[in-house]
């Protein structure tokens, strides 16, 4: 009797599990935008933020991120902060645990190098860790989406 009930439960739950897997959004590391909701600086408390984003479009990163932290040296001539559109170098995409996708890349402008590590989760959560060459690192939390072309 126990085996019959177990088999019946397995049969009834199998279609639900297959449907849930089909509803999981597919991550496209070549075309993704992250709407940033929180910034997590090293020396300051976490803050909720609005209207900030990070987008990957092919081999280009578009950054419109806030920054709080200590700068190690001034970046002369660059007053845009973390607002830039730069080509991506050294990009690596790899799978992580529990269905997440990890995207790591570097980008450079005339005054600094930026190392990014992005963790994308199937539930649309995203975590960004940014390490600038001229300042201390900062992290962000947000939600990802695939923008329409």
N, C-alpha and C positions, 0 to 999 in steps of 0.2 A: 504494500500500500504506500509506503514511504517513497519508493522508487517511482511510482505512478505520479504522485503529487510533485515530486522533484522534476520529472520529465515534463509535466504539464506546465509548471512554472517557467521552466527553461524555454519551452515552446512559445509561451505567451510573451515573455520578456525579450526574446530575440528580435522580433521586428522593431520594437521600441529602441533597442540599442543601435540597430542598423540605421534607423531614421535619425537618431541623435548624432551619429557620426557624419551623416550626409549634411546636416545643418551646420556643421563646424565650418566657419569661413576659411578660405584658402589664403595663405599669406603669399603675396607677390613681392619679394624683396627688391624688385626693380621699380615698383610703382606703389608706394605706400606713404601715407601721411599720419602723423601722430599729433592729436590735439592734446596739448600739455595742460594738465589740471593742477599739478603740484610741482613745486621746485623744492629740492632738499639740499641746501648748501651745507658744507662741513661745519662752519662756525656759527650758524644761525639756525633758528627753528624752521621747520617745514612751513611753507606758505602756500595757500591756495592762490592760483593765478588764472587769468582768463585771456583769451585771444592770443595764445602763443602756439607755435607749431614747429614741427620738423618734418620735412618731406624728402623722400628719395625718389628721384625721377631718372631712371636709367643710371648713368654714371655721374649724376650731379646731386648734391645735397643742397636743400634750401632750408636755412636755419633762421628762425625768428624766435629766439629763446631769451628769457631774462637771465641775469647773472648777479649773484651776490657772493663775494668771497675775496680772498687776498690775492692781489696780483704780485708776482715775483719781480717783474720789471714792466715798465711802461711800453705799450705798443705804439710808438710814435707814428702819427699820420693816419691811424685807424681809429675813427670815432664811432664806428658802427657797432661795436661790441660783438654780440653773438648774432647779429643780423647780417647774413651773407648768403651768397649763392656761389658754390665752389665745386670744382671737379673732385671726384672721389678717387683715391688711390688705395691700394692694398685692401680691397674688399674681400671679406670672407663670410660666407653664409653656411651655417651648420645647424643640424637639429639638436635640440636640448631635451631634457626630461619632461615628461607629462605633456608632450605635444607642442612645446614651445619652439620657436625659431630664434636663433642668435645671429645677429648681423654685426660684424665688426668692420670698421673702415677708418681711414685717415683722410684728412683734407688739409691743404695748406693755402695760406695767403702770403703776402709779402712779409708779414711780421710775426706769424704764429703758425703752429701746427696743432690740429685738433684731432684727438683720438676718440672715436665713438664706439660704444658697445650698446646695442639695442637688444632687449629681450622682448619678443612678441609672444603673447599667449593666445590660445584659441578663443578665450572668452572676451577678446578684444582689449585686454589690458596690455600696456606697454611700459617698459622701464628703460630709461636712457641714462647712461653714464658717460659724461663728457670730461675729458682730461685735456685742457689747453696746455701748450708748452710754456706759457708765460704766467699762469695763474693756477690756483688749486682747483681740484676737480669738483664737480657738482653733478647731482642726479636729478632726474625728472620722472614723473609718473603721469600717464595719460591713457588715452584710448586711441587705437589705430583704426584706420579705414583705408579702403582702396578707392582713390578718387576716380571719378569718371573722366575719361579722356575727351 
